[in-house]
Amino acid sequence: MIIHCMYCGHTIDLSEAYDDYQGPVRCAVCKSLMMIRVESGQLRGMDAGPGAKAAPAALKARPTNPG
Ligand SMILES: [Zn+2]
């Protein structure tokens, strides 16, 4: 199944082993940890992992850097 990183939007391709799974998944791009819940191949829930440094909304706000 395919999920999208809640932080950077990267496509994460999970194997069939995750069709019934509840636990952490780490994004290979931004290294963020997410807690997902999958039932019968359907994503039922996604939350920020316990070690999340910043909320997803905060990542969108980039400081301006003139010059
Ligand atoms: Zn990511």
PDB file of the backbone (N, CA, C, O) and the ligand in Angstrom, with CONECT records:
HET     ZN  A 101       1
ATOM      1  N   MET A   1       0.846  -1.191   0.000  1.00  0.00           N
ATOM      2  CA  MET A   1       0.000   0.000   0.000  1.00  0.00           C
ATOM      3  C   MET A   1       0.882   1.241   0.000  1.00  0.00           C
ATOM      4  O   MET A   1       2.069   1.190   0.320  1.00  0.00           O
ATOM      5  N   ILE A   2       0.272   2.336  -0.363  1.00  0.00           N
ATOM      6  CA  ILE A   2       0.996   3.599  -0.468  1.00  0.00           C
ATOM      7  C   ILE A   2       0.447   4.588   0.550  1.00  0.00           C
ATOM      8  O   ILE A   2      -0.765   4.760   0.674  1.00  0.00           O
ATOM      9  N   ILE A   3       1.350   5.231   1.272  1.00  0.00           N
ATOM     10  CA  ILE A   3       0.935   6.349   2.115  1.00  0.00           C
ATOM     11  C   ILE A   3       1.809   7.543   1.761  1.00  0.00           C
ATOM     12  O   ILE A   3       2.839   7.405   1.102  1.00  0.00           O
ATOM     13  N   HIS A   4       1.383   8.702   2.205  1.00  0.00           N
ATOM     14  CA  HIS A   4       2.147   9.913   1.949  1.00  0.00           C
ATOM     15  C   HIS A   4       2.612  10.497   3.279  1.00  0.00           C
ATOM     16  O   HIS A   4       1.836  10.619   4.227  1.00  0.00           O
ATOM     17  N   CYS A   5       3.869  10.849   3.328  1.00  0.00           N
ATOM     18  CA  CYS A   5       4.427  11.443   4.532  1.00  0.00           C
ATOM     19  C   CYS A   5       3.635  12.693   4.910  1.00  0.00           C
ATOM     20  O   CYS A   5       3.405  13.566   4.074  1.00  0.00           O
ATOM     21  N   MET A   6       3.224  12.773   6.164  1.00  0.00           N
ATOM     22  CA  MET A   6       2.408  13.902   6.601  1.00  0.00           C
ATOM     23  C   MET A   6       3.245  15.177   6.755  1.00  0.00           C
ATOM     24  O   MET A   6       2.703  16.259   6.981  1.00  0.00           O
ATOM     25  N   TYR A   7       4.552  15.040   6.633  1.00  0.00           N
ATOM     26  CA  TYR A   7       5.421  16.202   6.791  1.00  0.00           C
ATOM     27  C   TYR A   7       5.885  16.767   5.449  1.00  0.00           C
ATOM     28  O   TYR A   7       5.797  17.971   5.210  1.00  0.00           O
ATOM     29  N   CYS A   8       6.379  15.888   4.578  1.00  0.00           N
ATOM     30  CA  CYS A   8       6.958  16.366   3.323  1.00  0.00           C
ATOM     31  C   CYS A   8       6.181  15.887   2.107  1.00  0.00           C
ATOM     32  O   CYS A   8       6.453  16.327   0.990  1.00  0.00           O
ATOM     33  N   GLY A   9       5.222  14.996   2.303  1.00  0.00           N
ATOM     34  CA  GLY A   9       4.406  14.536   1.194  1.00  0.00           C
ATOM     35  C   GLY A   9       5.040  13.440   0.366  1.00  0.00           C
ATOM     36  O   GLY A   9       4.482  13.024  -0.650  1.00  0.00           O
ATOM     37  N   HIS A  10       6.205  12.967   0.791  1.00  0.00           N
ATOM     38  CA  HIS A  10       6.885  11.903   0.068  1.00  0.00           C
ATOM     39  C   HIS A  10       6.036  10.633   0.046  1.00  0.00           C
ATOM     40  O   HIS A  10       5.403  10.279   1.040  1.00  0.00           O
ATOM     41  N   THR A  11       6.033   9.964  -1.086  1.00  0.00           N
ATOM     42  CA  THR A  11       5.290   8.715  -1.200  1.00  0.00           C
ATOM     43  C   THR A  11       6.082   7.584  -0.565  1.00  0.00           C
ATOM     44  O   THR A  11       7.230   7.323  -0.928  1.00  0.00           O
ATOM     45  N   ILE A  12       5.449   6.924   0.384  1.00  0.00           N
ATOM     46  CA  ILE A  12       6.085   5.818   1.083  1.00  0.00           C
ATOM     47  C   ILE A  12       5.398   4.532   0.657  1.00  0.00           C
ATOM     48  O   ILE A  12       4.202   4.349   0.880  1.00  0.00           O
ATOM     49  N   ASP A  13       6.163   3.650   0.046  1.00  0.00           N
ATOM     50  CA  ASP A  13       5.609   2.395  -0.457  1.00  0.00           C
ATOM     51  C   ASP A  13       5.809   1.312   0.596  1.00  0.00           C
ATOM     52  O   ASP A  13       6.925   0.852   0.837  1.00  0.00           O
ATOM     53  N   LEU A  14       4.708   0.920   1.210  1.00  0.00           N
ATOM     54  CA  LEU A  14       4.771  -0.107   2.242  1.00  0.00           C
ATOM     55  C   LEU A  14       4.423  -1.463   1.635  1.00  0.00           C
ATOM     56  O   LEU A  14       3.568  -1.562   0.756  1.00  0.00           O
ATOM     57  N   SER A  15       5.074  -2.467   2.100  1.00  0.00           N
ATOM     58  CA  SER A  15       4.845  -3.808   1.583  1.00  0.00           C
ATOM     59  C   SER A  15       3.527  -4.372   2.103  1.00  0.00           C
ATOM     60  O   SER A  15       2.857  -3.752   2.929  1.00  0.00           O
ATOM     61  N   GLU A  16       3.169  -5.540   1.618  1.00  0.00           N
ATOM     62  CA  GLU A  16       1.929  -6.187   2.051  1.00  0.00           C
ATOM     63  C   GLU A  16       1.956  -6.511   3.539  1.00  0.00           C
ATOM     64  O   GLU A  16       0.909  -6.726   4.149  1.00  0.00           O
ATOM     65  N   ALA A  17       3.126  -6.547   4.112  1.00  0.00           N
ATOM     66  CA  ALA A  17       3.248  -6.827   5.539  1.00  0.00           C
ATOM     67  C   ALA A  17       2.566  -5.749   6.379  1.00  0.00           C
ATOM     68  O   ALA A  17       2.303  -5.946   7.565  1.00  0.00           O
ATOM     69  N   TYR A  18       2.283  -4.605   5.747  1.00  0.00           N
ATOM     70  CA  TYR A  18       1.663  -3.491   6.464  1.00  0.00           C
ATOM     71  C   TYR A  18       0.156  -3.419   6.239  1.00  0.00           C
ATOM     72  O   TYR A  18      -0.485  -2.448   6.641  1.00  0.00           O
ATOM     73  N   ASP A  19      -0.407  -4.429   5.607  1.00  0.00           N
ATOM     74  CA  ASP A  19      -1.841  -4.395   5.346  1.00  0.00           C
ATOM     75  C   ASP A  19      -2.647  -4.430   6.649  1.00  0.00           C
ATOM     76  O   ASP A  19      -3.768  -3.924   6.707  1.00  0.00           O
ATOM     77  N   ASP A  20      -2.080  -5.019   7.667  1.00  0.00           N
ATOM     78  CA  ASP A  20      -2.684  -4.963   8.999  1.00  0.00           C
ATOM     79  C   ASP A  20      -1.566  -4.630   9.981  1.00  0.00           C
ATOM     80  O   ASP A  20      -0.836  -5.504  10.449  1.00  0.00           O
ATOM     81  N   TYR A  21      -1.461  -3.353  10.271  1.00  0.00           N
ATOM     82  CA  TYR A  21      -0.298  -2.890  11.011  1.00  0.00           C
ATOM     83  C   TYR A  21      -0.662  -1.658  11.820  1.00  0.00           C
ATOM     84  O   TYR A  21      -1.438  -0.805  11.389  1.00  0.00           O
ATOM     85  N   GLN A  22      -0.081  -1.595  12.997  1.00  0.00           N
ATOM     86  CA  GLN A  22      -0.236  -0.398  13.813  1.00  0.00           C
ATOM     87  C   GLN A  22       1.098  -0.129  14.482  1.00  0.00           C
ATOM     88  O   GLN A  22       1.575  -0.929  15.287  1.00  0.00           O
ATOM     89  N   GLY A  23       1.688   0.990  14.149  1.00  0.00           N
ATOM     90  CA  GLY A  23       2.980   1.296  14.727  1.00  0.00           C
ATOM     91  C   GLY A  23       3.692   2.387  13.951  1.00  0.00           C
ATOM     92  O   GLY A  23       3.089   3.093  13.142  1.00  0.00           O
ATOM     93  N   PRO A  24       4.974   2.512  14.209  1.00  0.00           N
ATOM     94  CA  PRO A  24       5.733   3.611  13.621  1.00  0.00           C
ATOM     95  C   PRO A  24       6.209   3.331  12.201  1.00  0.00           C
ATOM     96  O   PRO A  24       6.513   2.193  11.845  1.00  0.00           O
ATOM     97  N   VAL A  25       6.267   4.378  11.408  1.00  0.00           N
ATOM     98  CA  VAL A  25       6.860   4.333  10.076  1.00  0.00           C
ATOM     99  C   VAL A  25       7.711   5.581   9.923  1.00  0.00           C
ATOM    100  O   VAL A  25       7.291   6.684  10.269  1.00  0.00           O
ATOM    101  N   ARG A  26       8.913   5.388   9.399  1.00  0.00           N
ATOM    102  CA  ARG A  26       9.796   6.540   9.247  1.00  0.00           C
ATOM    103  C   ARG A  26       9.926   6.905   7.778  1.00  0.00           C
ATOM    104  O   ARG A  26      10.144   6.044   6.926  1.00  0.00           O
ATOM    105  N   CYS A  27       9.788   8.188   7.494  1.00  0.00           N
ATOM    106  CA  CYS A  27       9.942   8.683   6.129  1.00  0.00           C
ATOM    107  C   CYS A  27      11.416   8.639   5.746  1.00  0.00           C
ATOM    108  O   CYS A  27      12.282   9.074   6.506  1.00  0.00           O
ATOM    109  N   ALA A  28      11.690   8.107   4.550  1.00  0.00           N
ATOM    110  CA  ALA A  28      13.071   7.965   4.110  1.00  0.00           C
ATOM    111  C   ALA A  28      13.684   9.299   3.700  1.00  0.00           C
ATOM    112  O   ALA A  28      14.905   9.429   3.621  1.00  0.00           O
ATOM    113  N   VAL A  29      12.830  10.290   3.438  1.00  0.00           N
ATOM    114  CA  VAL A  29      13.320  11.576   2.943  1.00  0.00           C
ATOM    115  C   VAL A  29      13.581  12.556   4.079  1.00  0.00           C
ATOM    116  O   VAL A  29      14.681  13.094   4.203  1.00  0.00           O
ATOM    117  N   CYS A  30      12.557  12.787   4.913  1.00  0.00           N
ATOM    118  CA  CYS A  30      12.696  13.792   5.957  1.00  0.00           C
ATOM    119  C   CYS A  30      12.937  13.160   7.328  1.00  0.00           C
ATOM    120  O   CYS A  30      13.095  13.861   8.327  1.00  0.00           O
ATOM    121  N   LYS A  31      12.964  11.822   7.362  1.00  0.00           N
ATOM    122  CA  LYS A  31      13.294  11.070   8.575  1.00  0.00           C
ATOM    123  C   LYS A  31      12.285  11.259   9.694  1.00  0.00           C
ATOM    124  O   LYS A  31      12.561  10.925  10.846  1.00  0.00           O
ATOM    125  N   SER A  32      11.128  11.788   9.365  1.00  0.00           N
ATOM    126  CA  SER A  32      10.104  11.985  10.386  1.00  0.00           C
ATOM    127  C   SER A  32       9.448  10.660  10.743  1.00  0.00           C
ATOM    128  O   SER A  32       9.276   9.776   9.903  1.00  0.00           O
ATOM    129  N   LEU A  33       9.091  10.554  12.007  1.00  0.00           N
ATOM    130  CA  LEU A  33       8.451   9.344  12.484  1.00  0.00           C
ATOM    131  C   LEU A  33       6.948   9.580  12.610  1.00  0.00           C
ATOM    132  O   LEU A  33       6.504  10.551  13.223  1.00  0.00           O
ATOM    133  N   MET A  34       6.182   8.678  12.021  1.00  0.00           N
ATOM    134  CA  MET A  34       4.727   8.770  12.082  1.00  0.00           C
ATOM    135  C   MET A  34       4.172   7.485  12.662  1.00  0.00           C
ATOM    136  O   MET A  34       4.720   6.403  12.451  1.00  0.00           O
ATOM    137  N   MET A  35       3.083   7.617  13.392  1.00  0.00           N
ATOM    138  CA  MET A  35       2.391   6.446  13.891  1.00  0.00           C
ATOM    139  C   MET A  35       1.183   6.193  12.995  1.00  0.00           C
ATOM    140  O   MET A  35       0.288   7.032  12.896  1.00  0.00           O
ATOM    141  N   ILE A  36       1.163   5.048  12.352  1.00  0.00           N
ATOM    142  CA  ILE A  36       0.063   4.765  11.440  1.00  0.00           C
ATOM    143  C   ILE A  36      -0.735   3.560  11.927  1.00  0.00           C
ATOM    144  O   ILE A  36      -0.255   2.724  12.693  1.00  0.00           O
ATOM    145  N   ARG A  37      -1.975   3.512  11.446  1.00  0.00           N
ATOM    146  CA  ARG A  37      -2.831   2.374  11.750  1.00  0.00           C
ATOM    147  C   ARG A  37      -3.485   1.914  10.448  1.00  0.00           C
ATOM    148  O   ARG A  37      -4.195   2.679   9.797  1.00  0.00           O
ATOM    149  N   VAL A  38      -3.241   0.674  10.081  1.00  0.00           N
ATOM    150  CA  VAL A  38      -3.732   0.131   8.823  1.00  0.00           C
ATOM    151  C   VAL A  38      -4.582  -1.103   9.114  1.00  0.00           C
ATOM    152  O   VAL A  38      -4.196  -1.989   9.877  1.00  0.00           O
ATOM    153  N   GLU A  39      -5.732  -1.128   8.491  1.00  0.00           N
ATOM    154  CA  GLU A  39      -6.609  -2.290   8.613  1.00  0.00           C
ATOM    155  C   GLU A  39      -7.022  -2.739   7.225  1.00  0.00           C
ATOM    156  O   GLU A  39      -7.568  -1.952   6.452  1.00  0.00           O
ATOM    157  N   SER A  40      -6.767  -3.986   6.907  1.00  0.00           N
ATOM    158  CA  SER A  40      -7.149  -4.569   5.619  1.00  0.00           C
ATOM    159  C   SER A  40      -6.654  -3.726   4.453  1.00  0.00           C
ATOM    160  O   SER A  40      -7.364  -3.537   3.465  1.00  0.00           O
ATOM    161  N   GLY A  41      -5.444  -3.227   4.575  1.00  0.00           N
ATOM    162  CA  GLY A  41      -4.856  -2.475   3.483  1.00  0.00           C
ATOM    163  C   GLY A  41      -5.352  -1.048   3.373  1.00  0.00           C
ATOM    164  O   GLY A  41      -5.018  -0.354   2.412  1.00  0.00           O
ATOM    165  N   GLN A  42      -6.140  -0.593   4.334  1.00  0.00           N
ATOM    166  CA  GLN A  42      -6.656   0.768   4.298  1.00  0.00           C
ATOM    167  C   GLN A  42      -6.068   1.556   5.465  1.00  0.00           C
ATOM    168  O   GLN A  42      -6.072   1.100   6.609  1.00  0.00           O
ATOM    169  N   LEU A  43      -5.570   2.733   5.155  1.00  0.00           N
ATOM    170  CA  LEU A  43      -5.008   3.581   6.191  1.00  0.00           C
ATOM    171  C   LEU A  43      -6.132   4.167   7.044  1.00  0.00           C
ATOM    172  O   LEU A  43      -6.991   4.897   6.549  1.00  0.00           O
ATOM    173  N   ARG A  44      -6.108   3.833   8.323  1.00  0.00           N
ATOM    174  CA  ARG A  44      -7.180   4.274   9.218  1.00  0.00           C
ATOM    175  C   ARG A  44      -6.775   5.471  10.062  1.00  0.00           C
ATOM    176  O   ARG A  44      -7.627   6.228  10.527  1.00  0.00           O
ATOM    177  N   GLY A  45      -5.500   5.636  10.255  1.00  0.00           N
ATOM    178  CA  GLY A  45      -5.089   6.748  11.090  1.00  0.00           C
ATOM    179  C   GLY A  45      -3.613   7.049  10.928  1.00  0.00           C
ATOM    180  O   GLY A  45      -2.809   6.160  10.648  1.00  0.00           O
ATOM    181  N   MET A  46      -3.267   8.315  11.108  1.00  0.00           N
ATOM    182  CA  MET A  46      -1.860   8.725  11.035  1.00  0.00           C
ATOM    183  C   MET A  46      -1.647   9.863  12.009  1.00  0.00           C
ATOM    184  O   MET A  46      -2.377  10.854  11.997  1.00  0.00           O
ATOM    185  N   ASP A  47      -0.642   9.710  12.851  1.00  0.00           N
ATOM    186  CA  ASP A  47      -0.343  10.738  13.831  1.00  0.00           C
ATOM    187  C   ASP A  47       1.164  10.978  13.864  1.00  0.00           C
ATOM    188  O   ASP A  47       1.958  10.142  13.432  1.00  0.00           O
ATOM    189  N   ALA A  48       1.522  12.119  14.378  1.00  0.00           N
ATOM    190  CA  ALA A  48       2.938  12.422  14.528  1.00  0.00           C
ATOM    191  C   ALA A  48       3.569  11.460  15.524  1.00  0.00           C
ATOM    192  O   ALA A  48       2.965  11.114  16.539  1.00  0.00           O
ATOM    193  N   GLY A  49       4.771  11.040  15.226  1.00  0.00           N
ATOM    194  CA  GLY A  49       5.466  10.129  16.115  1.00  0.00           C
ATOM    195  C   GLY A  49       5.857  10.809  17.411  1.00  0.00           C
ATOM    196  O   GLY A  49       5.839  12.036  17.507  1.00  0.00           O
ATOM    197  N   PRO A  50       6.211  10.009  18.413  1.00  0.00           N
ATOM    198  CA  PRO A  50       6.543  10.551  19.730  1.00  0.00           C
ATOM    199  C   PRO A  50       7.787  11.438  19.708  1.00  0.00           C
ATOM    200  O   PRO A  50       7.990  12.256  20.605  1.00  0.00           O
ATOM    201  N   GLY A  51       8.607  11.272  18.688  1.00  0.00           N
ATOM    202  CA  GLY A  51       9.836  12.057  18.647  1.00  0.00           C
ATOM    203  C   GLY A  51       9.768  13.228  17.691  1.00  0.00           C
ATOM    204  O   GLY A  51      10.794  13.801  17.326  1.00  0.00           O
ATOM    205  N   ALA A  52       8.549  13.588  17.279  1.00  0.00           N
ATOM    206  CA  ALA A  52       8.396  14.675  16.322  1.00  0.00           C
ATOM    207  C   ALA A  52       8.931  15.979  16.909  1.00  0.00           C
ATOM    208  O   ALA A  52       8.613  16.349  18.039  1.00  0.00           O
ATOM    209  N   LYS A  53       9.738  16.655  16.124  1.00  0.00           N
ATOM    210  CA  LYS A  53      10.357  17.890  16.608  1.00  0.00           C
ATOM    211  C   LYS A  53       9.465  19.104  16.357  1.00  0.00           C
ATOM    212  O   LYS A  53       9.537  20.097  17.081  1.00  0.00           O
ATOM    213  N   ALA A  54       8.635  19.016  15.338  1.00  0.00           N
ATOM    214  CA  ALA A  54       7.802  20.163  14.995  1.00  0.00           C
ATOM    215  C   ALA A  54       6.508  19.685  14.376  1.00  0.00           C
ATOM    216  O   ALA A  54       6.451  18.623  13.755  1.00  0.00           O
ATOM    217  N   ALA A  55       5.486  20.469  14.551  1.00  0.00           N
ATOM    218  CA  ALA A  55       4.206  20.137  13.943  1.00  0.00           C
ATOM    219  C   ALA A  55       4.303  20.350  12.437  1.00  0.00           C
ATOM    220  O   ALA A  55       5.059  21.211  11.984  1.00  0.00           O
ATOM    221  N   PRO A  56       3.556  19.587  11.662  1.00  0.00           N
ATOM    222  CA  PRO A  56       3.596  19.722  10.206  1.00  0.00           C
ATOM    223  C   PRO A  56       3.359  21.143   9.743  1.00  0.00           C
ATOM    224  O   PRO A  56       3.996  21.591   8.789  1.00  0.00           O
ATOM    225  N   ALA A  57       2.468  21.858  10.385  1.00  0.00           N
ATOM    226  CA  ALA A  57       2.150  23.226   9.974  1.00  0.00           C
ATOM    227  C   ALA A  57       3.372  24.123  10.108  1.00  0.00           C
ATOM    228  O   ALA A  57       3.558  25.059   9.330  1.00  0.00           O
ATOM    229  N   ALA A  58       4.193  23.828  11.092  1.00  0.00           N
ATOM    230  CA  ALA A  58       5.354  24.672  11.329  1.00  0.00           C
ATOM    231  C   ALA A  58       6.389  24.518  10.219  1.00  0.00           C
ATOM    232  O   ALA A  58       7.164  25.433   9.942  1.00  0.00           O
ATOM    233  N   LEU A  59       6.387  23.353   9.595  1.00  0.00           N
ATOM    234  CA  LEU A  59       7.370  23.117   8.549  1.00  0.00           C
ATOM    235  C   LEU A  59       7.064  23.918   7.295  1.00  0.00           C
ATOM    236  O   LEU A  59       7.946  24.171   6.474  1.00  0.00           O
ATOM    237  N   LYS A  60       5.803  24.315   7.155  1.00  0.00           N
ATOM    238  CA  LYS A  60       5.426  25.063   5.966  1.00  0.00           C
ATOM    239  C   LYS A  60       5.847  26.522   6.060  1.00  0.00           C
ATOM    240  O   LYS A  60       6.025  27.202   5.049  1.00  0.00           O
ATOM    241  N   ALA A  61       6.003  26.989   7.292  1.00  0.00           N
ATOM    242  CA  ALA A  61       6.367  28.389   7.480  1.00  0.00           C
ATOM    243  C   ALA A  61       7.884  28.536   7.410  1.00  0.00           C
ATOM    244  O   ALA A  61       8.606  28.242   8.362  1.00  0.00           O
ATOM    245  N   ARG A  62       8.335  28.997   6.255  1.00  0.00           N
ATOM    246  CA  ARG A  62       9.775  29.162   6.102  1.00  0.00           C
ATOM    247  C   ARG A  62      10.146  30.639   6.299  1.00  0.00           C
ATOM    248  O   ARG A  62       9.450  31.528   5.810  1.00  0.00           O
ATOM    249  N   PRO A  63      11.215  30.883   6.999  1.00  0.00           N
ATOM    250  CA  PRO A  63      11.647  32.262   7.187  1.00  0.00           C
ATOM    251  C   PRO A  63      12.138  32.856   5.879  1.00  0.00           C
ATOM    252  O   PRO A  63      12.785  32.182   5.078  1.00  0.00           O
ATOM    253  N   THR A  64      11.831  34.090   5.681  1.00  0.00           N
ATOM    254  CA  THR A  64      12.288  34.754   4.454  1.00  0.00           C
ATOM    255  C   THR A  64      13.782  34.976   4.523  1.00  0.00           C
ATOM    256  O   THR A  64      14.338  35.263   5.583  1.00  0.00           O
ATOM    257  N   ASN A  65      14.411  34.842   3.398  1.00  0.00           N
ATOM    258  CA  ASN A  65      15.866  34.981   3.344  1.00  0.00           C
ATOM    259  C   ASN A  65      16.249  35.835   2.149  1.00  0.00           C
ATOM    260  O   ASN A  65      16.659  35.323   1.107  1.00  0.00           O
ATOM    261  N   PRO A  66      16.111  37.141   2.311  1.00  0.00           N
ATOM    262  CA  PRO A  66      16.396  38.048   1.193  1.00  0.00           C
ATOM    263  C   PRO A  66      17.864  38.008   0.798  1.00  0.00           C
ATOM    264  O   PRO A  66      18.762  37.868   1.629  1.00  0.00           O
ATOM    265  N   GLY A  67      18.061  38.134  -0.483  1.00  0.00           N
ATOM    266  CA  GLY A  67      19.435  38.188  -0.957  1.00  0.00           C
ATOM    267  C   GLY A  67      19.845  36.914  -1.553  1.00  0.00           C
ATOM    268  O   GLY A  67      20.981  36.782  -2.007  1.00  0.00           O
TER     269      GLY A  67
HETATM  270 ZN    ZN A 101       8.802  12.949   4.868  1.00  0.00          ZN2+
END
